[in-house]
Amino acid sequence: MTIATSTSARLPLRAYANEVRCECLRMLRDPAFCIPVIGFPLMFYLLFAVALNRQHSAATAQYLLATYGAFGVIGVGLFGFGVGVAVDRERGFLRLKRVLPTPPGAMLLAKLAMAMLFATMISGLMGLLGATVAHVALAPWQWLALLAVDVLGVLPFAAIGLYIGTRVGASAAPALLNALYLPMAFLSGLWLPLSMLPAVLAKLAVLWPAYHVGQLALQVVGFDQGQSPWLHVGVLAGITTVFFTLAQRRLSRPAAAMP
């Protein structure tokens, strides 16, 4: 009796683990996803923090280490969920998952684990470049804090991407996400300090969720705007809750009713 109970308890855990493993392998084997998602933030950091940083400014290298790390994990959340869910929905894979004997929420958990894995990879590679090529010197707690901000910062953008993936088709999702991703990153101060933007745009930066992730990362290296970290955490938590709730409502609709 005890053995049977133990075995039945392990089966759902094994199913969750297999779902996570398959999702991570699927995205790692997709060069159209992993190369730009990992490569772009690293390339931009090398360009602006090393090649164009002719004065070898430590402040510039630290600022861009924080902001381009945030830029990278935002892309993971948006495209990992947005495009992936849109493609799966259009191919009928989501309908298939409903009739398979998988535990509830396994697909979302797998995608979330995948996004956090990629966020960890991006943050780690950014830190490696910062410490070696850009000669960034941070305390151990600062490196760990940047990693935590990057990994947890993927959550609101995973929620936004998930919602977009439930609303648009596979062909429209990449264009829509790029139209959101790139302007939001620029207007949030992730490419340039807000002081270099027009005053009106700098004041409106607080409306973008990327601004709040960027500010949390910049607080770690001492270049933030001086606002309370709880303000940023509260805004990001609210965005995560709202968009996950909206997406879950879409996903819980009857299969025939979901376009």
matplotlib code that plots the C-alpha trace (Angstrom):
import matplotlib.pyplot as plt

x = [0.0, 2.8, 4.8, 1.8, 1.0, 4.7, 4.7, 1.5, 2.9, 6.0, 4.2, 2.9, 6.4, 7.9, 5.4, 6.2, 9.9, 9.6, 7.5, 10.2, 13.0, 11.2, 10.4, 14.0, 15.4, 13.0, 14.0, 17.7, 17.5, 15.7, 18.4, 15.8, 15.0, 18.2, 20.7, 19.1, 17.8, 21.2, 23.4, 21.8, 22.3, 25.9, 26.6, 25.2, 27.1, 30.4, 29.7, 28.6, 30.4, 33.7, 34.3, 32.7, 33.7, 37.0, 37.7, 37.2, 34.6, 33.8, 30.5, 29.4, 30.4, 28.4, 25.4, 25.1, 25.8, 22.6, 20.5, 21.5, 21.0, 17.4, 17.1, 18.0, 15.6, 12.8, 13.2, 13.2, 9.9, 8.2, 9.3, 9.6, 6.0, 4.5, 5.7, 5.8, 2.2, 1.0, 2.7, 1.4, -2.1, -2.2, -0.9, -3.5, -0.9, -2.8, -5.9, -3.9, -2.5, -6.0, -6.8, -3.4, -3.0, -0.7, -0.9, -2.7, -0.4, 2.5, 2.8, 3.0, 5.4, 7.6, 7.7, 8.4, 11.3, 12.6, 12.4, 14.2, 16.9, 17.6, 17.5, 20.1, 22.3, 22.0, 22.8, 25.7, 27.2, 26.7, 28.5, 31.3, 31.8, 31.5, 34.1, 36.6, 36.3, 34.8, 36.7, 33.6, 34.3, 31.3, 30.9, 29.8, 26.3, 25.9, 26.6, 24.0, 21.5, 21.8, 21.2, 18.1, 16.7, 17.3, 15.7, 12.7, 12.4, 11.4, 8.0, 6.0, 7.2, 6.4, 2.9, 2.6, 4.0, 1.6, -1.3, -0.2, 0.3, -3.3, -4.6, -2.6, -1.5, 2.0, 2.8, 1.7, 3.2, 6.9, 6.1, 3.9, 6.4, 9.2, 7.1, 6.6, 10.1, 12.5, 10.7, 9.9, 13.6, 14.8, 12.1, 12.8, 16.5, 17.9, 19.9, 20.7, 20.4, 17.0, 18.9, 19.8, 16.1, 13.7, 12.2, 8.7, 9.8, 12.0, 8.9, 6.8, 9.4, 7.6, 4.7, 6.8, 7.4, 10.9, 11.7, 11.0, 13.1, 15.9, 15.7, 15.9, 19.1, 20.5, 19.9, 22.3, 25.1, 24.1, 22.8, 19.0, 16.7, 16.4, 12.9, 11.8, 12.5, 9.1, 7.5, 9.2, 8.4, 4.8, 4.3, 5.9, 3.9, 0.7, 1.5, 2.4, -0.9, -3.1, -1.6, -1.3, -5.0, -6.1, -4.1, -5.4, -8.9, -8.2, -6.5, -9.3, -11.9, -13.3, -11.0, -13.7, -14.1, -10.5, -9.5]
y = [0.0, 2.3, 1.5, 2.0, 5.4, 6.5, 5.4, 7.3, 10.4, 10.3, 9.9, 13.5, 14.8, 12.7, 14.1, 17.7, 17.0, 15.4, 18.3, 20.8, 18.7, 18.5, 22.2, 23.2, 20.9, 22.1, 25.7, 25.0, 23.1, 26.0, 28.3, 30.9, 31.4, 30.7, 32.5, 35.9, 35.7, 34.9, 36.6, 40.0, 41.3, 39.9, 41.5, 44.9, 44.8, 44.1, 46.9, 49.6, 48.7, 47.6, 48.6, 52.1, 52.7, 54.2, 55.8, 52.4, 53.9, 51.5, 53.4, 52.8, 49.1, 48.6, 50.5, 48.6, 45.3, 45.9, 47.2, 44.8, 41.9, 43.1, 43.6, 40.0, 38.4, 40.5, 39.0, 35.5, 36.1, 37.8, 35.5, 32.3, 32.5, 34.7, 33.0, 29.5, 29.6, 31.2, 28.5, 25.7, 27.1, 27.5, 23.9, 22.5, 21.4, 23.1, 21.1, 17.9, 18.7, 18.9, 15.3, 13.9, 12.6, 15.4, 17.1, 20.5, 23.4, 21.3, 23.2, 26.6, 25.3, 23.9, 27.2, 29.1, 26.8, 27.2, 31.0, 31.0, 28.7, 31.1, 34.1, 32.4, 31.7, 35.3, 36.7, 34.4, 35.1, 38.8, 38.6, 36.7, 39.3, 42.1, 40.6, 39.6, 41.8, 45.0, 44.6, 45.2, 44.7, 44.0, 42.5, 38.9, 39.9, 42.3, 39.5, 37.3, 40.2, 40.8, 37.1, 37.2, 40.3, 38.8, 35.4, 36.8, 39.7, 37.3, 36.7, 39.8, 39.5, 35.8, 36.8, 39.4, 37.1, 34.3, 36.6, 37.8, 34.3, 33.4, 36.4, 36.4, 33.9, 32.4, 34.7, 37.9, 37.2, 37.9, 41.2, 42.3, 41.3, 43.1, 46.2, 46.1, 44.8, 47.2, 50.5, 49.6, 48.7, 52.0, 54.2, 52.4, 53.5, 50.0, 51.2, 54.8, 56.6, 58.3, 61.6, 61.3, 61.1, 64.0, 65.1, 64.0, 60.5, 60.2, 61.0, 58.4, 55.7, 54.6, 53.3, 50.6, 47.3, 47.1, 50.4, 48.7, 45.7, 47.9, 50.1, 47.0, 45.9, 49.4, 49.7, 46.8, 48.7, 52.1, 53.9, 53.9, 56.8, 56.6, 55.2, 52.5, 49.0, 48.0, 50.3, 48.4, 45.0, 46.0, 47.2, 44.0, 41.8, 43.5, 43.2, 39.5, 38.8, 40.7, 39.2, 35.6, 35.8, 37.1, 34.5, 31.7, 32.7, 32.4, 29.1, 27.7, 28.4, 25.4, 24.2, 24.9, 28.5, 29.4, 30.7]
z = [0.0, 0.9, -2.2, -4.4, -2.8, -3.2, -6.8, -7.6, -5.9, -8.0, -11.4, -11.6, -10.6, -13.3, -15.8, -14.8, -15.0, -18.5, -19.7, -18.5, -20.1, -23.4, -23.5, -22.7, -25.3, -27.9, -27.5, -27.2, -30.5, -32.2, -33.5, -34.6, -30.9, -28.9, -31.2, -31.2, -27.7, -26.3, -28.9, -29.3, -25.7, -25.6, -29.0, -28.0, -24.7, -26.5, -29.0, -26.6, -23.3, -24.9, -28.5, -28.3, -24.7, -25.7, -22.3, -20.6, -18.3, -15.5, -14.9, -18.5, -18.4, -15.1, -16.3, -19.5, -17.8, -15.8, -18.6, -21.3, -18.9, -18.4, -22.2, -22.7, -20.3, -21.5, -24.9, -23.5, -21.7, -24.7, -27.5, -25.5, -24.5, -27.2, -30.4, -28.8, -27.6, -30.9, -32.9, -30.7, -30.7, -34.5, -35.1, -32.7, -30.2, -27.3, -28.2, -28.2, -24.8, -23.4, -24.2, -23.1, -19.5, -18.5, -15.1, -14.9, -15.7, -16.9, -20.2, -18.4, -15.8, -18.5, -20.5, -17.3, -16.4, -19.9, -19.7, -16.4, -17.7, -20.6, -18.3, -16.1, -19.2, -20.4, -17.0, -16.5, -19.9, -19.4, -16.1, -17.6, -20.4, -17.8, -15.5, -18.2, -21.3, -19.7, -16.4, -14.2, -10.5, -8.3, -4.9, -4.8, -3.5, -6.5, -9.0, -7.2, -7.0, -10.7, -11.4, -9.2, -10.9, -14.3, -13.5, -11.7, -14.1, -16.8, -15.2, -16.2, -19.8, -19.8, -18.8, -21.5, -24.1, -23.0, -23.4, -26.8, -27.9, -27.0, -29.1, -32.4, -34.9, -35.4, -38.4, -36.5, -33.2, -34.0, -35.7, -32.9, -30.2, -32.0, -32.3, -28.5, -27.5, -29.2, -28.6, -25.0, -24.3, -25.8, -24.1, -20.7, -20.6, -21.4, -24.4, -23.3, -19.9, -19.6, -19.2, -22.9, -24.0, -24.4, -21.1, -22.1, -23.0, -19.9, -17.7, -19.5, -19.0, -15.7, -17.9, -19.4, -17.4, -18.8, -16.9, -13.6, -14.3, -15.5, -12.4, -10.1, -12.0, -11.9, -8.2, -7.7, -9.4, -8.1, -11.2, -10.6, -10.4, -6.6, -6.4, -3.9, -5.1, -3.7, -6.2, -9.1, -7.5, -6.9, -10.5, -12.0, -9.7, -10.7, -14.4, -14.0, -12.2, -14.6, -17.8, -16.5, -15.4, -18.8, -20.6, -18.3, -19.1, -22.8, -22.4, -20.2, -22.9, -24.7, -27.5, -30.2, -28.9, -29.1, -32.6]

ax = plt.figure().add_subplot(projection="3d")
ax.plot(x, y, z, "-o")
ax.set_aspect("equal")
plt.show()
